[in-house]
Amino acid sequence: MKRLAIDMSPASLINAILVACMAGLFLGGCAQNADVRGGHDYTSGTTVKNPPDYLVCVQDELPSGSKVYLLNNSSAMDLYVDSTDPKKASGLVEVQGAGAQHKFTAYQRDAWYDRGRLLDAALLCART
């Protein structure tokens, strides 16, 4: 049986550490989900308001000058903040459903930055 010889020179050790760090950074970058809906800052619930009224209320609670886009698709109405691309948007509120109850889900990227203002607006407007 042959023994495997491992080179433990300082240069080899530094190279091994660098390779391990680079692999960790690469794998960490690949694991990120850039879509705002993939983050951990979100809230959801129901509202009796119809979707347009609900989203206008949410929009009114945001700081003036916020770039807000309202999109109406077949089954839901969405409010995007800063961009209509979920990978670039800083926030998204989706409202869907028919009848008396409408389900909403609000997502906010980096909610710690403004203490979750979009998430708070979504919850506040659901109750009023």
N, C-alpha and C positions, 0 to 999 in steps of 0.2 A: 504494500500500500504506500503510495506516495504522499508526502506531506506538502501541503500548499504553503508556499512562502509568501508572506505579506510584507510589502515594502512599507516601513513605518518612518521613513525619512520625513523631516518637517515639510518639505515641498509637497510630498505625496499626501500628507495629512491635510494641508491647506487646500490642495486641489479637491480632495474628497469632500471637505466641508463646503467649498464653493459649489460643487456639483449638487450636493444635497440641498443647499439653500436655493439654488436656481430651480431645481425640480419642485421644491415647496412653493415658490412664488408662482411658477407656471401652473401647477395644479390648483392653487388657491384662486388664481385668476379665472381658470376654467370653471370653477365651481360657482362663481357668482352668477346670479340671474339679474340681468340688467332691466328686465321688465318690472315696472313699478308694482305690479300685482304679485311679484315674487318675494317682496320684502316682508318684514315682520311687523311693520307699522300699518295697521288697518283696523277698521271697525265695521260692523254691519248691524242691520236691524230692519224694522219695517216702519212705514209711514202711511198715514191716510191721505196725505197730500198727493195730488196727481204729479207725475214726474216733472213737467215743465215748472210748476210752481215750487216744487221742492228744490230743484236745481237752481232756480233764480234766488231762492232764499239762501242756499249755500254760497252762491256767487256774491251776494250782498254782504255776507259775513267775512269775506276775504279782504285783504288790504286793497285799497284803491290802487289802480295801476297794475294789478295782477293780470297776466295774460290768460284769459279763460276762453275755452272753446266748447260749445255745446254741439254734440253730434247725436243724431237720431238714426238708429239702425232698426232693423225689423222687429227685434224683441226687446230692445232696451233703449234708454236714453243715457248718454254719458256726458260728464263734464270733465274736461282735461284742463290741467293747469300747466302753463308754459309751453306745451307741445302736444300735438295729437298723436305723436309716436309714443307708445307705452315705454319704450326704452329711454326716451329723453324727458318725458313728462315728470314734473315734480309731484304731481298728484292726479288722482282719478276718482270720480264718484260715478258708480253705475247704478241705475234704477231700472227695475223691471217688474212686470206683473200687471195684471188687470184687475178690475173690480175695486173693492174697498181697500185692500192692502197692497202696498208696493214694497218690494224688498230692495234695500240699498246696500251697497258695499262701497266703502271709501278706503282708498289706499294713499299713503303719503310717504314719499321718499325723504329720508332724513328728518323725520318728524321732531326729533329733539331740537332741531335748529330754531323752530318757531313755536315750540311747545305743543305741537300737534294741532295747529290752528284749523287746518282743513278737516281733520277728524272731529274736532270739537264742533265745527260748523255743521257737519253732517249729522251729528247726534242732536244738536240744538234744534235744527230745522225739522227733524223727524218728530219732535215733541210739540212744536208750536203750531 
